[in-house]
Amino acid sequence: MKGIIVAAGYGTRFLPVTKTVPKEMLPLVNKPSIAFIVDEFIASGIEDIIIITSRRKKALDDYFDHEAELEALFSREGKADKAALIAPPRARISFVRQTEMRGTGHALLQAAPLLGGEPCVVAYPDDLNFGAVPLARQLVDVYERTGSCVLSAIHEPGDVSRYGVIDPAPDGVHVRGFIEKPTPGSEPSHEVSIGRYLYTPEFFELLAEGWTQHEDGEYYHIYALDRMIAAGKVAWKRVEGLRLDTGEPAGYLEAILEYAWRDPAYRPVVERFIEGRR
């Protein structure tokens, strides 16, 4: 099982900072958001990770590389704790570039040659998950039972017209339909898809097939997904744990506060801030 992180986008909702800083490097206090995804993959047993980047994302390459000068400094000073903080993750990380912004389906095709015919978990760094079982592991468990692609979902009791919505099959495991942004009242369920997917090699074959028929504009994964659903080869999982959406500034701020609140070192800071405004 391999992992793909899609990190090629412009991040325009966070301008002006994303003019020079990749959105995926924006931190929750002191840890970049993309590092949470890498940690999730490793905790799920996924140690071959492909990161899809673009021209302005060299900071991602540097972050996951060795920092020789700092490592030497911390070694001389006997600061093993600081050396551990900057050590590269225990994973084999590869980078591919999407040289044209042609959509997420096109981005995934850039990574396909590195998969070696293996299934993979695809992550969008806008979605972070805090729970007892890593999110990627939850999808792998479903795949191991079904052999199918797996969509992650959360239950949204309110308006789902902004989401991709799953139409669950009667068995409660498979997917019989997927509707992007349904008009209010037409939604097949309130199970909305979030940014974590498990795709089989067959999915990538169909993704490549759809690309040959694509004429213009951005290319997404919907062609391949619809074909897999029609064949009964897509399952879904309502994920456990707390989902945080960092895709826009308000959600990102909430994620920072949640992360700080959960850490005993930072929680007093949040408490003092709240108390000072009562």
Backbone as numpy.savetxt, mean C-alpha at the origin, in Angstrom:
# Nx Ny Nz CAx CAy CAz Cx Cy Cz
6.10 -15.63 -2.46 5.26 -14.44 -2.46 6.14 -13.19 -2.46
5.85 -12.28 -3.38 6.60 -11.02 -3.45 5.68 -9.85 -3.13
6.30 -8.69 -2.96 5.54 -7.48 -2.65 5.85 -6.37 -3.63
4.84 -5.59 -3.95 5.02 -4.41 -4.81 4.46 -3.21 -4.06
5.22 -2.13 -4.05 4.74 -0.86 -3.50 4.67 0.14 -4.65
3.49 0.66 -4.90 3.29 1.63 -5.98 3.55 3.02 -5.43
4.67 3.62 -5.85 5.09 4.90 -5.27 5.56 5.87 -6.36
4.88 5.85 -7.50 5.33 6.68 -8.62 4.57 7.98 -8.77
3.47 8.16 -8.04 2.60 9.32 -8.27 3.20 10.65 -7.84
2.57 11.72 -8.28 3.06 13.07 -8.00 2.81 13.52 -6.57
1.73 13.05 -5.94 1.41 13.52 -4.60 0.96 14.97 -4.57
0.14 15.37 -5.54 -0.20 16.78 -5.68 -1.05 17.32 -4.52
-1.74 16.46 -3.79 -2.54 16.94 -2.66 -1.67 17.50 -1.55
-0.38 17.18 -1.57 0.51 17.64 -0.52 1.47 18.73 -0.98
1.23 19.30 -2.14 2.05 20.43 -2.56 1.90 21.58 -1.56
2.98 22.35 -1.30 4.23 22.37 -2.06 5.31 21.40 -1.59
5.15 20.71 -0.46 6.25 19.89 0.05 6.62 18.78 -0.92
5.64 18.22 -1.66 5.93 17.12 -2.57 6.55 17.59 -3.88
6.82 18.88 -3.98 7.61 19.36 -5.12 9.00 18.73 -5.09
9.54 18.51 -3.89 10.89 17.94 -3.76 10.95 16.71 -2.86
9.95 16.51 -2.00 9.96 15.37 -1.08 8.90 14.37 -1.53
9.27 13.13 -1.81 8.25 12.14 -2.19 7.19 11.99 -1.10
5.94 11.91 -1.50 4.87 11.76 -0.51 5.10 10.57 0.40
5.67 9.52 -0.15 5.90 8.29 0.63 6.95 8.49 1.72
7.72 9.58 1.63 8.72 9.85 2.66 8.20 10.78 3.75
6.96 11.26 3.63 6.39 12.08 4.70 6.24 11.20 5.94
6.76 11.66 7.08 6.84 10.76 8.25 5.62 10.82 9.16
5.40 9.73 9.85 4.57 9.72 11.05 5.55 9.90 12.21
5.69 11.12 12.66 6.68 11.56 13.64 8.08 11.39 13.05
8.68 10.20 13.17 10.05 10.04 12.71 10.24 8.86 11.76
9.15 8.30 11.25 9.23 7.12 10.40 8.43 7.36 9.12
9.08 7.30 7.95 8.37 7.53 6.69 7.23 6.54 6.50
6.18 7.00 5.87 5.00 6.14 5.70 5.35 4.88 4.92
6.24 4.97 3.93 6.56 3.78 3.14 7.25 2.72 3.99
7.95 3.13 5.05 8.63 2.16 5.92 7.64 1.27 6.66
6.44 1.80 6.95 5.41 0.97 7.58 4.99 -0.17 6.65
4.93 0.12 5.34 4.54 -0.92 4.39 5.62 -1.99 4.29
6.87 -1.56 4.22 7.97 -2.51 4.16 7.98 -3.40 5.40
7.79 -2.79 6.57 7.73 -3.58 7.81 6.57 -4.57 7.78
5.43 -4.12 7.25 4.27 -5.01 7.13 4.58 -6.21 6.25
5.24 -5.96 5.13 5.60 -7.06 4.24 6.53 -8.05 4.94
7.57 -7.53 5.57 8.54 -8.41 6.23 7.86 -9.23 7.32
6.99 -8.58 8.11 6.27 -9.30 9.17 5.32 -10.34 8.60
4.97 -10.21 7.33 4.08 -11.17 6.66 4.84 -12.27 5.94
6.18 -12.26 6.05 7.00 -13.27 5.39 7.38 -12.91 3.97
7.16 -11.65 3.57 7.49 -11.20 2.22 8.80 -10.42 2.28
9.85 -10.95 1.67 11.16 -10.33 1.76 11.73 -9.94 0.40
10.99 -10.17 -0.67 11.35 -9.66 -2.00 10.35 -8.57 -2.34
10.82 -7.32 -2.33 9.93 -6.16 -2.46 10.37 -5.31 -3.63
9.41 -4.98 -4.48 9.65 -4.12 -5.65 8.95 -2.79 -5.40
9.68 -1.70 -5.52 9.10 -0.37 -5.34 9.07 0.32 -6.70
7.88 0.71 -7.13 7.72 1.42 -8.41 7.82 2.91 -8.14
8.81 3.55 -8.74 9.05 4.97 -8.50 8.96 5.75 -9.81
9.32 7.01 -9.73 9.40 7.87 -10.91 10.58 8.81 -10.73
10.74 9.73 -11.64 11.97 10.53 -11.72 12.29 11.30 -10.44
11.28 11.74 -9.70 11.53 12.59 -8.54 11.65 11.79 -7.24
11.85 10.50 -7.30 11.74 9.66 -6.11 13.08 9.03 -5.67
14.21 9.64 -6.01 15.50 9.04 -5.65 15.67 8.92 -4.14
14.99 9.76 -3.37 15.10 9.68 -1.91 14.66 8.32 -1.39
13.76 7.64 -2.10 13.33 6.30 -1.68 14.48 5.31 -1.81
15.21 5.37 -2.92 16.38 4.51 -3.09 17.37 4.73 -1.96
17.63 6.00 -1.67 18.62 6.33 -0.64 18.18 5.87 0.75
16.89 5.98 1.04 16.41 5.65 2.38 16.63 4.17 2.69
16.45 3.31 1.70 16.57 1.87 1.94 17.98 1.34 1.67
18.94 2.24 1.46 20.33 1.87 1.24 21.12 2.07 2.54
22.36 1.61 2.53 23.25 1.87 3.66 23.63 3.35 3.67
23.84 3.89 4.85 24.36 5.25 5.03 25.73 5.09 5.69
26.76 4.95 4.83 28.08 4.53 5.31 28.67 5.48 6.34
28.55 6.78 6.12 29.19 7.74 7.04 28.55 7.67 8.42
27.22 7.67 8.47 26.56 7.60 9.77 26.82 6.26 10.46
26.81 5.18 9.68 27.07 3.87 10.27 28.46 3.82 10.89
29.45 4.40 10.19 30.81 4.42 10.73 30.88 5.29 11.99
30.21 6.43 11.97 30.19 7.31 13.13 29.59 6.62 14.35
28.45 5.99 14.17 27.78 5.32 15.30 28.62 4.14 15.80
29.34 3.48 14.88 30.22 2.38 15.29 31.35 2.88 16.16
31.97 3.99 15.74 33.08 4.56 16.53 32.61 5.01 17.90
31.38 5.55 17.95 30.86 6.07 19.21 30.16 5.03 20.06
30.08 3.80 19.55 29.41 2.74 20.30 27.92 2.93 20.45
27.29 3.60 19.49 25.86 3.88 19.56 25.08 2.86 18.72
25.01 1.65 19.25 24.34 0.58 18.51 22.86 0.86 18.31
22.24 1.56 19.26 20.81 1.86 19.13 20.54 2.76 17.94
21.40 3.75 17.74 21.21 4.64 16.59 21.56 3.92 15.28
22.57 3.07 15.33 22.93 2.31 14.13 21.76 1.42 13.69
21.05 0.85 14.67 19.90 -0.01 14.34 18.80 0.79 13.66
18.64 2.05 14.03 17.58 2.87 13.45 17.78 3.12 11.96
19.04 3.16 11.51 19.30 3.49 10.11 19.69 2.27 9.29
19.67 1.09 9.89 20.03 -0.13 9.15 18.99 -0.42 8.07
19.42 -0.83 6.89 18.44 -1.22 5.85 17.57 -2.36 6.34
16.35 -2.47 5.84 15.45 -3.56 6.28 15.96 -4.92 5.83
15.49 -5.95 6.51 15.88 -7.32 6.19 15.05 -7.82 5.00
15.29 -7.22 3.87 14.53 -7.57 2.67 15.37 -7.24 1.45
15.06 -7.89 0.35 15.70 -7.59 -0.93 14.78 -6.60 -1.66
15.23 -5.38 -1.78 14.40 -4.32 -2.35 14.93 -3.93 -3.72
14.05 -3.97 -4.71 14.38 -3.56 -6.07 13.53 -2.36 -6.45
14.04 -1.57 -7.37 13.32 -0.38 -7.82 13.14 -0.43 -9.33
11.94 -0.09 -9.78 11.69 0.11 -11.21 11.02 1.47 -11.37
11.27 2.10 -12.49 10.69 3.42 -12.74 9.54 3.35 -13.73
8.51 4.09 -13.41 7.45 4.34 -14.37 7.81 5.67 -15.03
8.31 5.62 -16.25 8.84 6.83 -16.88 7.75 7.74 -17.41
6.54 7.20 -17.57 5.39 8.01 -17.97 4.25 7.73 -17.01
3.53 8.76 -16.62 2.39 8.58 -15.72 1.19 8.10 -16.52
1.12 6.77 -16.71 0.09 6.18 -17.56 -0.91 5.36 -16.75
-1.01 5.59 -15.44 -1.99 4.88 -14.63 -1.39 3.72 -13.87
-2.15 3.23 -12.89 -1.63 2.19 -12.00 -1.47 0.84 -12.71
-2.33 0.54 -13.67 -2.17 -0.70 -14.42 -0.86 -0.71 -15.18
-0.55 0.41 -15.80 0.73 0.56 -16.50 1.89 0.45 -15.53
1.75 1.04 -14.33 2.81 0.97 -13.33 3.09 -0.48 -12.93
2.03 -1.25 -12.70 2.21 -2.65 -12.30 2.91 -3.45 -13.39
2.67 -3.14 -14.65 3.34 -3.85 -15.73 4.84 -3.62 -15.71
5.30 -2.48 -15.17 6.74 -2.23 -15.08 7.41 -3.19 -14.11
6.65 -3.62 -13.10 7.20 -4.52 -12.09 7.04 -5.99 -12.46
6.15 -6.30 -13.37 5.82 -7.70 -13.68 7.03 -8.55 -14.04
8.00 -8.05 -14.83 9.14 -8.92 -15.18 9.97 -9.36 -13.98
9.85 -8.68 -12.84 10.63 -9.04 -11.66 9.93 -10.05 -10.76
8.72 -10.42 -11.09 7.94 -11.29 -10.21 8.31 -12.76 -10.34
8.88 -13.14 -11.47 9.29 -14.53 -11.65 8.14 -15.52 -11.59
6.96 -15.10 -12.01 5.82 -16.00 -12.01 5.22 -16.26 -10.64
5.57 -15.45 -9.65 5.03 -15.62 -8.30 3.84 -14.70 -8.09
2.94 -15.06 -7.18 1.90 -14.11 -6.76 2.54 -12.99 -5.95
1.82 -11.91 -5.78 2.40 -10.78 -5.04 1.29 -10.01 -4.32
1.69 -9.32 -3.27 0.81 -8.37 -2.59 1.19 -6.99 -3.08
0.21 -6.23 -3.54 0.42 -4.87 -4.02 -0.08 -3.89 -2.96
0.76 -2.93 -2.62 0.40 -1.95 -1.60 0.49 -0.54 -2.16
-0.48 0.27 -1.77 -0.44 1.70 -2.02 -0.17 2.37 -0.68
0.91 3.15 -0.57 1.33 3.67 0.74 0.35 4.64 1.39
-0.73 5.01 0.68 -1.76 5.85 1.31 -2.49 5.10 2.42
-2.46 3.78 2.39 -3.19 2.97 3.36 -2.22 2.33 4.34
-2.35 2.69 5.61 -1.57 2.06 6.67 -2.52 1.29 7.57
-2.02 0.23 8.17 -2.86 -0.61 9.01 -2.12 -0.96 10.28
-2.78 -0.76 11.42 -2.23 -1.13 12.71 -3.10 -2.21 13.32
-2.53 -3.39 13.48 -3.31 -4.48 14.05 -2.41 -5.62 14.47
-3.00 -6.61 15.13 -2.23 -7.75 15.63 -1.66 -8.59 14.50
-2.41 -8.73 13.41 -1.97 -9.52 12.26 -1.67 -8.56 11.11
-0.45 -8.57 10.57 -0.14 -7.66 9.46 -1.12 -7.81 8.31
-1.46 -6.70 7.70 -2.49 -6.71 6.66 -2.13 -7.63 5.50
-0.90 -7.58 5.03 -0.50 -8.45 3.93 -0.65 -9.91 4.31
-0.34 -10.25 5.56 -0.47 -11.64 6.02 -1.93 -12.09 5.97
-2.85 -11.18 6.27 -4.27 -11.52 6.21 -4.68 -11.92 4.79
-4.14 -11.21 3.80 -4.46 -11.54 2.41 -3.81 -12.84 1.98
-2.56 -13.05 2.42 -1.86 -14.29 2.08 -2.61 -15.50 2.64
-3.15 -15.37 3.85 -3.91 -16.47 4.44 -5.11 -16.85 3.57
-5.81 -15.85 3.04 -6.97 -16.12 2.18 -6.50 -16.77 0.87
-5.41 -16.27 0.32 -4.87 -16.85 -0.92 -4.50 -18.31 -0.71
-3.89 -18.63 0.42 -3.47 -20.01 0.66 -4.66 -20.95 0.79
-5.82 -20.42 1.19 -7.03 -21.25 1.27 -7.76 -21.36 -0.06
-7.66 -20.33 -0.90 -8.50 -20.26 -2.10 -7.73 -20.34 -3.41
-6.46 -19.95 -3.42 -5.71 -19.87 -4.66 -6.12 -18.70 -5.53
-6.91 -17.77 -4.98 -7.48 -16.66 -5.76 -6.73 -15.36 -5.50
-6.95 -14.39 -6.39 -6.62 -13.01 -6.06 -7.44 -12.61 -4.83
-6.94 -11.65 -4.08 -7.65 -11.24 -2.87 -7.70 -9.72 -2.79
-8.90 -9.18 -2.57 -9.08 -7.76 -2.34 -9.26 -7.52 -0.84
-8.61 -6.48 -0.32 -8.83 -6.09 1.07 -9.97 -5.10 1.12
-10.73 -5.14 2.21 -11.91 -4.27 2.32 -12.13 -3.85 3.75
-12.80 -2.74 3.91 -13.33 -2.31 5.19 -14.83 -2.07 5.02
-15.56 -2.20 6.11 -17.00 -1.95 6.06 -17.23 -0.47 6.32
-17.88 0.20 5.37 -18.19 1.62 5.48 -19.71 1.77 5.55
-20.26 2.07 6.73 -21.72 2.11 6.86 -22.37 3.31 6.19
-21.59 4.34 5.91 -22.16 5.56 5.32 -22.11 5.57 3.80
-21.94 6.75 3.23 -21.91 6.94 1.78 -20.66 6.26 1.20
-20.85 5.40 0.20 -19.72 4.71 -0.40 -19.51 5.13 -1.86
-20.12 6.24 -2.25 -20.06 6.64 -3.66 -18.68 7.12 -4.10
-17.76 7.30 -3.16 -16.39 7.71 -3.52 -15.45 6.52 -3.65
-15.95 5.31 -3.43 -15.08 4.14 -3.32 -15.33 3.14 -4.44
-14.40 2.18 -4.53 -14.66 0.96 -5.26 -15.35 -0.01 -4.31
-16.50 -0.54 -4.70 -17.33 -1.33 -3.80 -17.40 -2.78 -4.28
-17.22 -3.69 -3.33 -17.24 -5.12 -3.62 -18.67 -5.65 -3.57
-19.00 -6.49 -4.54 -20.25 -7.24 -4.52 -19.90 -8.66 -4.08
-20.10 -9.00 -2.80 -19.68 -10.32 -2.31 -20.54 -11.44 -2.88
-19.90 -12.56 -3.16 -20.63 -13.76 -3.57 -21.34 -14.36 -2.36
-22.34 -15.20 -2.58 -23.08 -15.78 -1.45 -22.23 -16.59 -0.48
-21.08 -17.10 -0.94 -20.25 -17.90 -0.03 -19.50 -17.04 0.98
-19.58 -15.69 0.84 -18.91 -14.80 1.78 -17.41 -14.74 1.60
-16.90 -15.40 0.59 -15.45 -15.46 0.35 -15.07 -14.83 -0.98
-15.79 -15.19 -2.03 -15.44 -14.72 -3.37 -16.17 -13.42 -3.73
-15.72 -12.84 -4.82 -16.27 -11.57 -5.31 -17.01 -11.86 -6.62
-18.25 -11.39 -6.72 -18.99 -11.60 -7.97 -19.12 -10.31 -8.79
-18.67 -9.20 -8.24 -18.70 -7.94 -8.96 -17.93 -6.87 -8.23
-17.53 -5.84 -8.97 -16.80 -4.72 -8.39 -17.25 -3.45 -9.08
-17.77 -2.51 -8.30 -18.35 -1.29 -8.86 -17.55 -0.08 -8.38
-17.02 0.68 -9.33 -16.29 1.90 -8.99 -17.28 3.06 -8.80
-17.23 3.68 -7.64 -18.00 4.89 -7.33 -19.48 4.75 -7.73
-20.18 3.84 -7.11 -21.60 3.66 -7.45 -22.43 4.88 -7.04
-23.47 5.14 -7.78 -24.36 6.22 -7.38 -25.07 5.82 -6.08
-25.33 6.79 -5.20 -25.96 6.47 -3.92 -27.24 5.67 -4.11
-27.35 4.58 -3.36 -28.51 3.71 -3.46 -28.34 2.53 -4.40
-27.31 2.58 -5.25 -27.09 1.48 -6.20 -25.97 0.55 -5.76
-25.33 0.85 -4.64 -24.17 0.07 -4.23 -24.58 -1.37 -3.87
-23.78 -2.36 -4.28 -24.13 -3.77 -3.99 -23.84 -4.17 -2.54
-23.03 -3.38 -1.85 -22.71 -3.64 -0.44 -22.08 -2.39 0.13
-21.64 -2.48 1.36 -20.87 -1.40 1.97 -19.46 -1.87 2.30
-19.00 -2.88 1.54 -17.63 -3.37 1.67 -16.78 -2.64 0.63
-15.95 -1.71 1.09 -15.19 -0.88 0.15 -13.74 -1.34 0.10
-13.21 -1.33 -1.10 -11.84 -1.78 -1.34 -10.85 -0.72 -0.88
-9.76 -1.18 -0.26 -8.68 -0.27 0.16 -7.38 -0.70 -0.52
-6.33 0.05 -0.28 -5.10 -0.07 -1.07 -4.18 -1.22 -0.75
-4.72 -2.43 -0.71 -3.89 -3.62 -0.57 -4.55 -4.75 -1.34
-3.81 -5.38 -2.25 -4.35 -6.41 -3.13 -3.36 -7.56 -3.21
-3.87 -8.75 -3.39 -3.00 -9.89 -3.72 -3.39 -10.35 -5.12
-2.38 -10.36 -6.00 -2.63 -10.74 -7.39 -1.83 -11.99 -7.75
-2.47 -12.88 -8.50 -1.83 -14.10 -8.98 -1.14 -13.83 -10.32
-0.26 -14.74 -10.76 0.37 -14.54 -12.07 -0.63 -14.39 -13.21
-1.77 -15.09 -13.15 -2.77 -14.97 -14.20 -3.31 -13.56 -14.32
-3.41 -12.87 -13.19 -3.86 -11.48 -13.22 -2.93 -10.63 -14.07
-1.62 -10.85 -13.91 -0.66 -10.05 -14.68 -0.69 -10.40 -16.16
-1.00 -11.65 -16.48 -1.18 -12.01 -17.90 -2.34 -11.23 -18.51
-3.43 -11.13 -17.76 -4.59 -10.38 -18.25 -4.30 -8.88 -18.27
-3.51 -8.40 -17.32 -3.14 -6.99 -17.31 -2.36 -6.65 -18.58
-1.44 -7.53 -18.97 -0.69 -7.31 -20.21 -1.59 -7.41 -21.43
-2.54 -8.33 -21.40 -3.50 -8.47 -22.51 -4.32 -7.20 -22.67
-4.79 -6.66 -21.56 -5.58 -5.43 -21.63 -4.77 -4.26 -22.16
-3.48 -4.23 -21.85 -2.63 -3.13 -22.30 -2.52 -3.12 -23.82
-2.52 -4.31 -24.44 -2.42 -4.36 -25.90 -3.65 -3.77 -26.58
-4.76 -3.72 -25.85 -6.00 -3.18 -26.40 -6.23 -1.71 -26.00
-5.38 -1.23 -25.10 -5.56 0.13 -24.58 -5.10 1.14 -25.63
-5.89 2.19 -25.80 -5.58 3.15 -26.85 -4.96 4.44 -26.35
-5.52 5.04 -25.32 -5.01 6.35 -24.90 -5.38 6.60 -23.44
-4.67 7.52 -22.81 -4.97 7.89 -21.43 -4.37 6.90 -20.43
-4.78 7.04 -19.19 -4.23 6.20 -18.13 -4.87 4.80 -18.18
-4.06 3.83 -17.83 -4.49 2.43 -17.86 -4.53 1.89 -16.43
-5.68 1.33 -16.07 -5.85 0.84 -14.70 -5.98 -0.69 -14.70
-6.17 -1.25 -13.53 -6.19 -2.70 -13.38 -7.58 -3.30 -13.58
-8.57 -2.49 -13.91 -9.97 -2.94 -13.91 -10.21 -4.03 -14.96
-9.59 -3.92 -16.13 -9.79 -4.95 -17.17 -9.42 -6.32 -16.62
-8.23 -6.44 -16.05 -7.78 -7.73 -15.53 -8.63 -8.18 -14.36
-8.98 -7.24 -13.49 -9.78 -7.60 -12.32 -11.15 -8.12 -12.74
-11.80 -7.46 -13.67 -13.12 -7.90 -14.12 -13.05 -9.30 -14.74
-12.00 -9.56 -15.49 -11.85 -10.89 -16.11 -11.66 -11.97 -15.03
-10.87 -11.65 -14.02 -10.64 -12.62 -12.94 -11.92 -12.84 -12.13
-12.68 -11.78 -11.90 -13.95 -11.93 -11.19 -14.90 -12.80 -11.98
-14.99 -12.58 -13.28 -15.88 -13.37 -14.13 -15.52 -14.85 -14.10
-14.24 -15.15 -13.88 -13.78 -16.53 -13.82 -13.90 -17.12 -12.42
-14.41 -16.33 -11.47 -14.55 -16.81 -10.10 -13.24 -16.94 -9.36
-12.26 -16.11 -9.73 -10.91 -16.25 -9.17 -10.49 -15.06 -8.32
-11.47 -14.37 -7.74 -11.17 -13.25 -6.85 -11.92 -13.44 -5.54
-11.20 -13.36 -4.43 -11.78 -13.43 -3.10 -11.63 -12.06 -2.43
-12.22 -11.93 -1.25 -12.09 -10.66 -0.52 -11.94 -10.94 0.96
-11.39 -9.97 1.66 -11.16 -10.10 3.09 -11.46 -8.77 3.76
-12.43 -8.78 4.71 -12.63 -7.60 5.54 -11.50 -7.58 6.56
-10.63 -6.59 6.44 -9.38 -6.64 7.18 -9.57 -6.27 8.65
-8.72 -6.86 9.47 -8.69 -6.57 10.89 -7.67 -5.47 11.15
-7.86 -4.75 12.25 -6.93 -3.69 12.61 -7.46 -2.32 12.23
-6.73 -1.31 12.61 -7.12 0.08 12.34 -6.51 0.54 11.03
-7.36 0.99 10.11 -6.91 1.50 8.84 -6.80 3.01 8.91
-5.65 3.54 8.47 -5.44 4.98 8.41 -5.16 5.37 6.97
-5.89 6.37 6.48 -5.76 6.83 5.11 -4.91 8.10 5.11
-3.69 7.99 4.59 -2.77 9.14 4.56 -2.74 9.80 3.19
-3.74 9.54 2.35 -3.73 10.03 0.99 -4.04 11.50 0.82
-4.54 12.14 1.87 -4.79 13.58 1.81 -4.41 14.17 3.16
-4.14 15.50 3.22 -3.54 16.08 4.42 -4.30 15.83 5.72
-5.63 15.90 5.71 -6.38 15.70 6.96 -6.20 14.27 7.49
-6.27 13.29 6.58 -6.06 11.91 6.99 -4.64 11.66 7.46
-3.70 12.31 6.81 -2.29 12.19 7.21 -2.08 12.75 8.62
-2.70 13.89 8.90 -2.59 14.45 10.24 -3.20 13.51 11.28
-4.34 12.92 10.94 -4.97 11.97 11.86 -4.05 10.77 12.11
-3.37 10.32 11.05 -2.46 9.18 11.21 -1.29 9.53 12.13
-0.77 10.74 12.01 0.31 11.17 12.91 -0.17 11.15 14.36
-1.35 11.70 14.59 -1.88 11.76 15.95 -2.13 10.36 16.51
-2.68 9.46 15.67 -2.95 8.10 16.12 -1.64 7.38 16.46
-0.65 7.55 15.62 0.65 6.91 15.86 1.29 7.45 17.13
1.23 8.76 17.31 1.80 9.37 18.52 1.04 8.93 19.77
-0.27 8.83 19.66 -1.10 8.43 20.80 -0.78 7.01 21.25
-0.42 6.15 20.30 -0.14 4.76 20.62 1.27 4.55 21.20
2.12 5.56 21.08 3.51 5.43 21.55 3.65 6.11 22.91
4.05 5.38 23.95 4.18 5.98 25.28 5.13 7.18 25.32
6.08 7.23 24.40 7.02 8.35 24.41 6.38 9.64 23.92
5.36 9.53 23.06 4.75 10.71 22.46 3.36 11.02 22.99
2.73 10.05 23.59 1.35 10.26 24.04 1.22 11.45 25.00
2.15 11.66 25.94 2.02 12.83 26.82 2.00 14.16 26.06
2.69 14.21 24.93 2.68 15.44 24.13 1.28 15.71 23.60
0.63 14.67 23.09 -0.73 14.82 22.56 -1.68 15.20 23.69
-1.53 14.56 24.84 -2.40 14.86 25.98 -2.24 16.30 26.43
-1.01 16.80 26.48 -0.78 18.20 26.89 -1.39 19.15 25.89
-1.28 18.81 24.60 -1.86 19.67 23.56 -3.38 19.76 23.75
-4.02 18.61 23.95 -5.48 18.60 24.14 -5.87 19.36 25.38
-5.18 19.09 26.47 -5.52 19.73 27.75 -5.35 21.24 27.66
-4.35 21.71 26.94 -4.11 23.14 26.83 -5.15 23.89 26.04
-6.02 23.18 25.35 -7.04 23.83 24.52 -8.43 23.61 25.04
-8.55 23.10 26.25 -9.87 22.93 26.85 -10.31 24.22 27.53
